[in-house]
Amino acid sequence: MTSISITPRHYRRLQDELNALRSRRSVEVPDDYLDYGANRGARPSARQRRIREIEHLLGCAAVRDDPAGNRVAEPGAVLTIRYDATGETETLLLGRRGAEDADIKVYSMASPLGRSIAGARPGEQRIYAIPHETGRLVTLLEAVPHRGPSSSGRPDRRPSTPNAA
């Protein structure tokens, strides 16, 4: 069975939809023929088909806070960027309240780099300018959620896999 990555929010929406579909009564009354016309049996079978589809999705879902396709430079993310002119890389935490004690360099969202890199996805290049200088080209290499200090003193950058109970 192939695993698909979904967010906890999407997982909950699917569970809610499944519960709503299961709670509907499927009692047919003579008036159903008027409601559905010649396609009288289509409605209940479509509902059952959607229930099976959701059950399959939930059964093979890997619930993650940050599916690979949704990683983006946003407040609270640990970013690895490359300064294209020099090839140097830097790992930083993009501004977040209460991060002053973080064991990694923190850039505010109001800083020139923070403003320019916000919203970027891995592989995207952005130009940021420091007052009285020309723009600098940077590439976002990686964006992962900040997990706080680990035992090694570096941010824990492992992807999370919360229980989907």
N, C-alpha and C positions, 0 to 999 in steps of 0.2 A: 504494500500500500504506500503510495507516494504521499509524503508530508507536505502540507502547504503552511506558510507562515501567515498568521493573522494577528491583529492587535487584540488586547483584552477587550477593548470596546466593541470591536466587530464580533468577537466570540459571544459576548453578552447579548448583542442585538440578534444574533442567530438563535441563541437559546430562547430569548423572548418571543421571537417569531415562531419557533417550534412549539413552545408552550401555548401560544395563542391558537395555532393551527390544530393542535391536539385537543384543546378545550372546546372547539366548535362542535356542535352536534351535527351529525350527518343523517338526520332523520328526513326521509323523503315524504312529502305529502302530495296529494293529488295536484295541488297548485304548482308544484315544481315544474310540471310539464309546460305550464304557461310561462314560467320564469325563464326556463332554459330552451324552450322551443324543441326542435328536433334534436338538439344536442343535450338532452336531459341529463345524461350520465357524465358529461364532461366535467362539470364543476367538482363533484366529489373525487373523481379520479385525478384531477389536476392537483387538488389539495393533498391527496395521498402521495402523489409524485413529488411534490415540494417537500413534504415531510421526510421522505426517503432521501432526497437530495441534501437537506439540511443535516440529517443524521449522518450521512456519509461525510459531509464537510467537517462536522464537529468531531467525528471519529478519527479523521486523519490530520486534524489541525495541530500545528505547533504554535502555541500562543507565545508571542514575544512582544516586548515593549517597542522594539525597533526593527521591524522586518527590514531586510537588506535594502529593499527598494525605497524605503522611506527615511533613510538616514540623511539628516540635513544639519547644517550648521545652525544651531539655535541655542538660546541661553540654557546653560546646564550641560552642554555637550563638550566632551574632550575632543579637540580638533588637532589633527596633524596637518600642517601646511608646509608647502615648499616655496621658498623665495626663488622665483625662476631665474633672476639675474645671477645669483650666486650658487644655486642648487642646494643651499642649506635648508634643513627642515627644522621645524619647531613644533612642539606639542604644548598646547595651552588649553585652559578652561575658558569657554566663552561665558562672560559675566553672569553671575547669579548671586542674589543676596545671600549673605551668610557664608560665602566662599572665601572670605578673607584669610581663614586659617588653612586653606587647602595647601597641599604640598606640591602644587603645580602653579605655574604662572597664570594669573587670571587677567583677561582682557575684558574691559567693560564693553557693553553693547554701544555705548556712546563714543568709544575710542574710534579713531580712523579705521583701524583694522577690523574692529568689531562691527562697525556699520557696513563696511564693504563686504565682509565674508558671510554675514548673516543671510540665511536662506540658501546658501550654496550647497550643492551635492558633490560627493566625491568625484574628482576629475574636472570639476569646473574651475575656470580661472577667473580671478577678479582683480581689478586694479584699485589700489587704495593710495591715497595721497596724504602726506604729512604736510602741514602748512609750510610754505616757502620751498617745497621740493617738488620734483616731478613724480608722477604716479609710479608705484611699484606693482609689478605683476606677481601675484601669488596664486598657487593652485591648492585647492583643498584635496588632501590625499585620503583622509579618514575622518569620520565623525561618529563617536560612540557616546552613549550616556555616561555621565560621571557617576561612579558608584561609591565615592568616598575613598579615604586612604585604605590600602590593603596592608598586609603584614610586611611587605617589602618597602613600604613608604611611597609607592607609586600608585596612581589611580588604578582601580580594578577595572579592566576594560574587557572583561569576558561578557559575551552576550547573555542576557538573562533568559531563563525559561521557567516562568512561574507555573505553578501547578494549575491545571485547567480543571479544577474540581467543580 
